[in-house]
């Protein structure tokens, strides 16, 4: 019975984001300069602030996160799109170049792989319909007709069948 109650409480905390900074949770806020996200979390009884680069391309802001426990449990600003990159059954993949193009034409957004340091990419797109192409090493994934709505976050999962490793080779059998 006690074990069931513990699981219910754990599930509630996980699904509701019920951790606060005082409880060891993490909160990310856009810094006063607008150039960084300030990720505040508890470590050894003190508040630690890590800085995540906040990039801009025209009017669009974006940042990459998801490395380490603090980043995975953090509460982030409500950017309209969250992309999650995985490969080979692994939960995380970084170094993905991304191109976002409005479906009706117009100026697109290209995010270089060097700016995607984690498996999550948050992009603050205006409402509309977009086509997304993501490239990891020599392999592309694409999604068309992604609808971005005002006040909502759209989560997109891009998965590669295999991870070719650092050297880009397949395992020897």
JOSULUR-V770374 format. One record per residue. RES is the residue in three letters. SS is DSSP state (2 for helix, 1 for strand, 0 for the rest). OMEGA is omega in radians with two decimals (NA if undefined). Layout:
res={RES | RES}
ss={SS | SS}
omega={OMEGA | OMEGA}
//
This chain:
res={UNK | UNK | UNK | UNK | UNK | UNK | UNK | UNK | UNK | UNK | UNK | UNK | UNK | UNK | UNK | UNK | UNK | UNK | UNK | UNK | UNK | UNK | UNK | UNK | UNK | UNK | UNK | UNK | UNK | UNK | UNK | UNK | UNK | UNK | UNK | UNK | UNK | UNK | UNK | UNK | UNK | UNK | UNK | UNK | UNK | UNK | UNK | UNK | UNK | UNK | UNK | UNK | UNK | UNK | UNK | UNK | UNK | UNK | UNK | UNK | UNK | UNK | UNK | UNK | UNK | UNK | UNK | UNK | UNK | UNK | UNK | UNK | UNK | UNK | UNK | UNK | UNK | UNK | UNK | UNK | UNK | UNK | UNK | UNK | UNK | UNK | UNK | UNK | UNK | UNK | UNK | UNK | UNK | UNK | UNK | UNK | UNK | UNK | UNK | UNK | UNK | UNK | UNK | UNK | UNK | UNK | UNK | UNK | UNK | UNK | UNK | UNK | UNK | UNK | UNK | UNK | UNK | UNK | UNK | UNK | UNK | UNK | UNK | UNK | UNK | UNK | UNK | UNK | UNK | UNK | UNK | UNK | UNK | UNK | UNK | UNK | UNK | UNK | UNK | UNK | UNK | UNK | UNK | UNK | UNK | UNK | UNK | UNK | UNK | UNK | UNK | UNK | UNK | UNK | UNK | UNK | UNK | UNK | UNK | UNK | UNK | UNK | UNK | UNK | UNK | UNK | UNK | UNK | UNK | UNK | UNK | UNK | UNK}
ss={0 | 2 | 2 | 2 | 2 | 2 | 2 | 2 | 2 | 2 | 2 | 2 | 2 | 2 | 2 | 2 | 0 | 0 | 0 | 0 | 2 | 2 | 2 | 0 | 0 | 1 | 1 | 1 | 1 | 1 | 0 | 0 | 0 | 0 | 0 | 1 | 1 | 1 | 1 | 1 | 1 | 1 | 1 | 0 | 0 | 1 | 1 | 1 | 1 | 1 | 1 | 1 | 1 | 0 | 1 | 1 | 1 | 0 | 0 | 1 | 1 | 1 | 1 | 1 | 1 | 0 | 0 | 2 | 2 | 2 | 2 | 2 | 2 | 0 | 1 | 0 | 0 | 0 | 0 | 0 | 1 | 1 | 1 | 1 | 1 | 1 | 1 | 0 | 0 | 1 | 0 | 0 | 0 | 0 | 0 | 0 | 1 | 1 | 1 | 1 | 1 | 1 | 0 | 0 | 0 | 0 | 0 | 0 | 1 | 1 | 1 | 0 | 2 | 2 | 2 | 0 | 0 | 0 | 0 | 1 | 1 | 1 | 1 | 0 | 0 | 0 | 0 | 1 | 1 | 1 | 1 | 1 | 1 | 1 | 1 | 1 | 0 | 0 | 1 | 1 | 1 | 1 | 1 | 1 | 1 | 1 | 1 | 1 | 0 | 0 | 0 | 0 | 0 | 1 | 1 | 1 | 1 | 1 | 1 | 1 | 0 | 0 | 0 | 0 | 0 | 0 | 0 | 0 | 0 | 0 | 0 | 0 | 0}
omega={-3.14 | -3.14 | 3.11 | 3.12 | 3.11 | 3.14 | 3.12 | 3.12 | 3.13 | 3.12 | 3.11 | -3.14 | -3.11 | -3.04 | -3.09 | -3.08 | -3.02 | 3.09 | 3.03 | 3.12 | 3.12 | 3.13 | -3.11 | 3.09 | -3.14 | -3.14 | 3.10 | 3.12 | 3.07 | -3.11 | -3.07 | 3.13 | -3.08 | -3.11 | -3.08 | 2.89 | 3.09 | -3.12 | -3.12 | 3.10 | -3.14 | 3.04 | 3.14 | 3.06 | 3.12 | 3.13 | 3.11 | 3.11 | 3.04 | 3.14 | 3.05 | -3.13 | 3.05 | -3.07 | 3.09 | 2.96 | -3.01 | 3.14 | -3.05 | 3.06 | 3.09 | 3.08 | 3.13 | -3.12 | 3.05 | 3.10 | 3.11 | -3.08 | -3.10 | -3.13 | -3.11 | -3.13 | -3.06 | 3.00 | -3.04 | 3.03 | -3.03 | 3.06 | -2.97 | -3.12 | 3.01 | 3.08 | 3.14 | -3.08 | 3.10 | 3.09 | 3.02 | 3.14 | 3.11 | -3.09 | -3.02 | 3.09 | 3.10 | 3.13 | -3.12 | 3.04 | -3.05 | 3.01 | 3.12 | -3.08 | 3.03 | -3.08 | -3.13 | -3.13 | -3.11 | -3.08 | 3.11 | -3.13 | 3.07 | -3.14 | -3.11 | -3.11 | -3.14 | -3.13 | 3.09 | -3.05 | 3.14 | -3.11 | 3.13 | 3.05 | 3.11 | -3.12 | -3.11 | -3.11 | 3.02 | 3.08 | -3.13 | 3.13 | -3.01 | 2.96 | -3.08 | 3.01 | 3.13 | -3.10 | 3.03 | -3.02 | -3.10 | -3.06 | -3.11 | 2.99 | 3.14 | 3.06 | -3.14 | 3.03 | 3.10 | -3.10 | 3.10 | -3.11 | 3.12 | 3.07 | -3.14 | 3.05 | 3.11 | 3.10 | -3.12 | 3.08 | 3.07 | -3.04 | 3.01 | -3.05 | -3.10 | 3.05 | -3.08 | 3.07 | -3.08 | -3.09 | 3.13 | -3.14 | 3.07 | 3.14 | 3.10 | -3.12 | NA}
//
